[in-house]
């Protein structure tokens, strides 16, 4: 599974926008937007999720799941454990 936060972080690492990810994956821009706007794990058609994950992998991003180790020593993003929501302090 991929989370919306992982998708956004992967795009940030690659320096690409949603439109570029849509082009790389062969998925429509509105679909990418919906996927990234979701909470937690991205839900959708398996084929669509596979296209996005494959495109990110081809571009050099390794998605790391919970309690998984990285296969290679490259850079990455991992949320150690979810904390309280971050927002403006009052």
DALIN-V434091 format. One record per residue. N is the residue number from 1. BURIAL is I if it has 16 or more other ideal C-beta (glycine too) atoms within 10 Angstrom, else O. Layout:
BEGIN
n=N burial=BURIAL
n=N burial=BURIAL
END
This chain:
BEGIN
n=1 burial=O
n=2 burial=I
n=3 burial=I
n=4 burial=I
n=5 burial=I
n=6 burial=I
n=7 burial=I
n=8 burial=O
n=9 burial=I
n=10 burial=I
n=11 burial=I
n=12 burial=O
n=13 burial=I
n=14 burial=I
n=15 burial=O
n=16 burial=I
n=17 burial=O
n=18 burial=I
n=19 burial=O
n=20 burial=I
n=21 burial=I
n=22 burial=I
n=23 burial=O
n=24 burial=I
n=25 burial=I
n=26 burial=O
n=27 burial=I
n=28 burial=O
n=29 burial=O
n=30 burial=O
n=31 burial=I
n=32 burial=I
n=33 burial=O
n=34 burial=O
n=35 burial=I
n=36 burial=I
n=37 burial=O
n=38 burial=O
n=39 burial=O
n=40 burial=O
n=41 burial=O
n=42 burial=I
n=43 burial=O
n=44 burial=O
n=45 burial=O
n=46 burial=O
n=47 burial=O
n=48 burial=I
n=49 burial=I
n=50 burial=O
n=51 burial=I
n=52 burial=I
n=53 burial=I
n=54 burial=O
n=55 burial=I
n=56 burial=I
n=57 burial=O
n=58 burial=O
n=59 burial=I
n=60 burial=O
n=61 burial=I
n=62 burial=O
n=63 burial=I
n=64 burial=O
n=65 burial=O
n=66 burial=O
n=67 burial=O
n=68 burial=O
n=69 burial=O
n=70 burial=O
n=71 burial=O
n=72 burial=O
n=73 burial=O
n=74 burial=O
n=75 burial=O
n=76 burial=O
n=77 burial=O
n=78 burial=O
n=79 burial=O
n=80 burial=O
n=81 burial=O
n=82 burial=O
n=83 burial=O
n=84 burial=O
n=85 burial=O
n=86 burial=O
n=87 burial=O
n=88 burial=O
n=89 burial=O
n=90 burial=O
END
